[in-house]
Amino acid sequence: MDDYKKGATLENEFEAQLLESVLNERGIPHMMRSYYDTAFDGLFQAQKGWGHVSAPEAYLDEIEAIVRELREKDPTGKETA
């Protein structure tokens, strides 16, 4: 895991679950990290986003492209723009 680098910051749990599903489907190694902290009842998520995805550097550009694609679609999978 030492070669994993911080990638995209995720906006919410729904986006994190969608991204994880796509990454698993494509066989892309990754690790999700939530910023939720029970001591502060999610305060950091409100400030920093839900969390981030880490992956080997070779996959970060592909992951960023996937995140952009997910954000351009509404929940039904239709283009929003």
N, CA, C and O of each residue as an XYZ file, in Angstrom:
324
protein
N       0.816     -1.205      0.000
C       0.000      0.000      0.000
C       0.859      1.270      0.000
O       0.339      2.377     -0.134
N       2.172      1.101      0.151
C       3.050      2.268      0.152
C       3.049      2.983     -1.185
O       3.298      4.187     -1.243
N       2.772      2.256     -2.264
C       2.781      2.871     -3.584
C       1.435      3.477     -3.967
O       1.272      3.945     -5.094
N       0.481      3.477     -3.060
C      -0.825      4.088     -3.315
C      -0.730      5.586     -3.069
O      -0.147      6.031     -2.080
N      -1.312      6.355     -3.981
C      -1.325      7.815     -3.877
C      -2.768      8.285     -3.759
O      -3.691      7.643     -4.260
N      -2.942      9.409     -3.091
C      -4.278      9.989     -2.942
C      -4.781     10.450     -4.299
O      -4.079     11.137     -5.040
N      -6.005     10.062     -4.608
C      -6.623     10.447     -5.869
C      -7.778     11.398     -5.643
O      -7.666     12.347     -4.868
N      -8.865     11.152     -6.303
C     -10.030     12.034     -6.291
C     -10.663     12.132     -4.911
O     -10.756     11.145     -4.181
N     -11.096     13.342     -4.571
C     -11.907     13.559     -3.376
C     -13.350     13.294     -3.771
O     -13.821     13.774     -4.802
N     -14.042     12.533     -2.950
C     -15.410     12.120     -3.259
C     -16.403     12.977     -2.489
O     -16.166     13.337     -1.336
N     -17.511     13.299     -3.134
C     -18.487     14.227     -2.563
C     -19.406     13.601     -1.524
O     -19.788     14.259     -0.556
N     -19.763     12.328     -1.718
C     -20.714     11.715     -0.797
C     -20.591     10.196     -0.856
O     -19.859      9.652     -1.682
N     -21.309      9.531      0.020
C     -21.231      8.074      0.104
C     -21.764      7.396     -1.156
O     -21.238      6.368     -1.581
N     -22.793      7.965     -1.744
C     -23.360      7.409     -2.968
C     -22.319      7.394     -4.087
O     -22.158      6.390     -4.781
N     -21.619      8.510     -4.254
C     -20.570      8.591     -5.267
C     -19.454      7.587     -4.968
O     -18.925      6.956     -5.883
N     -19.099      7.443     -3.703
C     -18.054      6.498     -3.299
C     -18.462      5.066     -3.637
O     -17.646      4.289     -4.133
N     -19.711      4.715     -3.374
C     -20.191      3.360     -3.672
C     -20.211      3.089     -5.173
O     -19.824      2.007     -5.615
N     -20.661      4.070     -5.956
C     -20.671      3.916     -7.412
C     -19.253      3.737     -7.942
O     -18.990      2.847     -8.750
N     -18.347      4.590     -7.480
C     -16.966      4.514     -7.939
C     -16.345      3.179     -7.555
O     -15.668      2.555     -8.372
N     -16.564      2.740     -6.341
C     -15.995      1.463     -5.909
C     -16.512      0.316     -6.775
O     -15.757     -0.594     -7.119
N     -17.781      0.359     -7.122
C     -18.368     -0.667     -7.974
C     -17.683     -0.696     -9.346
O     -17.332     -1.764     -9.849
N     -17.498      0.480     -9.941
C     -16.855      0.566    -11.256
C     -15.400      0.091    -11.177
O     -14.941     -0.656    -12.041
N     -14.683      0.523    -10.144
C     -13.277      0.135    -10.008
C     -13.138     -1.372     -9.802
O     -12.242     -1.997    -10.370
N     -14.013     -1.950     -9.001
C     -13.992     -3.407     -8.796
C     -14.292     -4.135    -10.107
O     -13.647     -5.130    -10.434
N     -15.258     -3.639    -10.837
C     -15.654     -4.237    -12.110
C     -14.502     -4.237    -13.112
O     -14.325     -5.188    -13.874
N     -13.723     -3.157    -13.100
C     -12.604     -3.019    -14.043
C     -11.295     -3.612    -13.501
O     -10.281     -3.611    -14.198
N     -11.316     -4.107    -12.284
C     -10.119     -4.702    -11.700
C      -9.042     -3.694    -11.363
O      -7.855     -4.019    -11.389
N      -9.442     -2.476    -11.049
C      -8.484     -1.422    -10.710
C      -8.227     -1.463     -9.206
O      -9.161     -1.319     -8.417
N      -6.972     -1.658     -8.799
C      -6.673     -1.688     -7.366
C      -6.908     -0.303     -6.761
O      -6.532      0.716     -7.341
N      -7.529     -0.289     -5.599
C      -7.851      0.995     -4.969
C      -8.140      0.792     -3.484
O      -8.276     -0.332     -3.000
N      -8.228      1.914     -2.782
C      -8.600      1.908     -1.374
C      -9.426      3.175     -1.116
O      -8.996      4.281     -1.443
N     -10.594      3.005     -0.537
C     -11.451      4.143     -0.203
C     -11.176      4.564      1.241
O     -11.003      3.722      2.122
N     -11.138      5.864      1.468
C     -10.963      6.364      2.831
C     -12.019      7.426      3.101
O     -12.091      8.444      2.413
N     -12.833      7.169      4.111
C     -13.859      8.120      4.533
C     -13.250      9.099      5.526
O     -12.392      8.730      6.328
N     -13.697     10.343      5.465
C     -13.251     11.346      6.435
C     -14.159     11.378      7.671
O     -13.983     12.221      8.551
N     -15.123     10.465      7.733
C     -16.041     10.459      8.868
C     -15.287     10.144     10.158
O     -14.457      9.236     10.197
N     -15.579     10.888     11.189
C     -14.969     10.683     12.494
C     -16.090     10.744     13.530
O     -16.745     11.776     13.676
N     -16.313      9.646     14.247
C     -17.417      9.603     15.205
C     -17.261     10.652     16.302
O     -18.257     11.170     16.805
N     -16.039     10.967     16.672
C     -15.820     11.963     17.731
C     -16.338     13.336     17.323
O     -16.763     14.119     18.172
N     -16.302     13.630     16.032
C     -16.751     14.939     15.555
C     -18.040     14.846     14.738
O     -18.443     15.818     14.099
N     -18.683     13.681     14.759
C     -19.974     13.446     14.108
C     -20.011     13.926     12.654
O     -20.953     14.595     12.230
N     -18.971     13.573     11.906
C     -18.969     13.881     10.481
C     -18.604     15.305     10.119
O     -18.772     15.700      8.965
N     -18.111     16.087     11.062
C     -17.762     17.486     10.816
C     -16.794     17.628      9.645
O     -16.956     18.521      8.813
N     -15.790     16.756      9.572
C     -14.785     16.870      8.518
C     -15.363     16.544      7.151
O     -14.895     17.079      6.146
N     -16.373     15.678      7.090
C     -17.005     15.374      5.806
C     -17.727     16.604      5.269
O     -17.760     16.820      4.057
N     -18.293     17.394      6.134
C     -18.982     18.605      5.689
C     -17.991     19.614      5.127
O     -18.338     20.402      4.247
N     -16.763     19.595      5.629
C     -15.749     20.554      5.196
C     -14.903     20.048      4.035
O     -14.562     20.818      3.137
N     -14.564     18.764      4.043
C     -13.593     18.225      3.090
C     -14.182     17.302      2.031
O     -13.483     16.942      1.085
N     -15.437     16.912      2.162
C     -16.019     15.918      1.272
C     -16.130     14.588      1.991
O     -15.670     14.454      3.125
N     -16.738     13.603      1.343
C     -16.959     12.307      1.989
C     -15.658     11.624      2.339
O     -15.528     11.041      3.415
N     -14.697     11.690      1.442
C     -13.423     11.013      1.621
C     -12.664     11.035      0.314
O     -12.912     11.896     -0.530
N     -11.744     10.104      0.129
C     -10.997     10.044     -1.127
C     -10.669      8.610     -1.488
O     -10.787      7.695     -0.672
N     -10.259      8.440     -2.723
C      -9.825      7.141     -3.214
C      -8.315      7.217     -3.425
O      -7.799      8.213     -3.931
N      -7.624      6.170     -3.038
C      -6.191      6.046     -3.278
C      -5.964      4.850     -4.189
O      -6.717      3.875     -4.162
N      -4.910      4.942     -4.997
C      -4.588      3.867     -5.935
C      -3.140      4.017     -6.370
O      -2.522      5.058     -6.145
N      -2.599      2.977     -6.992
C      -1.266      3.130     -7.570
C      -1.281      4.284     -8.585
O      -2.274      4.490     -9.283
N      -0.196      5.016     -8.658
C      -0.132      6.216     -9.494
C      -0.516      5.956    -10.954
O      -1.087      6.828    -11.609
N      -0.213      4.792    -11.453
C      -0.516      4.453    -12.847
C      -2.016      4.474    -13.142
O      -2.405      4.599    -14.303
N      -2.858      4.356    -12.129
C      -4.316      4.304    -12.312
C      -5.019      5.628    -12.004
O      -6.213      5.759    -12.271
N      -4.313      6.599    -11.455
C      -4.977      7.813    -10.981
C      -5.675      8.598    -12.089
O      -6.779      9.101    -11.879
N      -5.056      8.714    -13.265
C      -5.709      9.441    -14.361
C      -7.001      8.749    -14.788
O      -8.009      9.407    -15.046
N      -6.965      7.425    -14.861
C      -8.160      6.666    -15.242
C      -9.264      6.841    -14.201
O     -10.436      6.976    -14.552
N      -8.891      6.839    -12.925
C      -9.872      7.020    -11.852
C     -10.481      8.414    -11.919
O     -11.691      8.567    -11.756
N      -9.651      9.440    -12.159
C     -10.164     10.814    -12.285
C     -11.168     10.898    -13.435
O     -12.192     11.568    -13.309
N     -10.888     10.231    -14.544
C     -11.798     10.237    -15.688
C     -13.120      9.549    -15.333
O     -14.188     10.007    -15.738
N     -13.048      8.466    -14.587
C     -14.264      7.762    -14.163
C     -15.102      8.647    -13.249
O     -16.323      8.702    -13.389
N     -14.456      9.340    -12.315
C     -15.172     10.232    -11.393
C     -15.851     11.350    -12.181
O     -17.010     11.673    -11.921
N     -15.144     11.939    -13.135
C     -15.756     12.997    -13.966
C     -16.979     12.462    -14.706
O     -18.014     13.125    -14.773
N     -16.850     11.264    -15.257
C     -17.970     10.656    -15.985
C     -19.164     10.407    -15.064
O     -20.308     10.659    -15.445
N     -18.899      9.915    -13.859
C     -19.989      9.680    -12.899
C     -20.685     10.982    -12.525
O     -21.905     11.010    -12.362
N     -19.927     12.048    -12.391
C     -20.501     13.341    -11.999
C     -21.296     13.982    -13.124
O     -22.172     14.809    -12.873
N     -20.996     13.605    -14.366
C     -21.723     14.176    -15.516
C     -23.047     13.488    -15.755
O     -23.847     13.969    -16.557
N     -23.305     12.382    -15.088
C     -24.550     11.638    -15.283
C     -25.450     11.798    -14.070
O     -24.977     11.900    -12.938
N     -26.756     11.817    -14.323
C     -27.693     11.823    -13.206
C     -27.830     10.391    -12.693
O     -27.297      9.472    -13.315
N     -28.531     10.172    -11.574
C     -28.642      8.830    -10.992
C     -29.246      7.765    -11.912
O     -29.062      6.573    -11.666
N     -29.961      8.167    -12.964
C     -30.529      7.183    -13.880
C     -29.542      6.811    -14.979
O     -29.840      5.956    -15.813
N     -28.360      7.448    -14.990
C     -27.334      7.115    -15.971
C     -27.401      7.988    -17.223
O     -26.650      7.761    -18.172
N     -28.291      8.981    -17.239
C     -28.420      9.866    -18.402
C     -27.447     11.031    -18.255
O     -27.135     11.472    -17.149
N     -26.978     11.514    -19.403
C     -26.102     12.695    -19.406
C     -26.888     13.899    -18.870
O     -28.069     14.063    -19.174
N     -26.213     14.745    -18.063
C     -26.899     15.894    -17.484
C     -26.627     17.188    -18.249
O     -27.342     18.172    -18.061
N     -25.627     17.202    -19.093
C     -25.273     18.444    -19.770
C     -25.861     18.566    -21.141
O     -25.638     19.568    -21.820
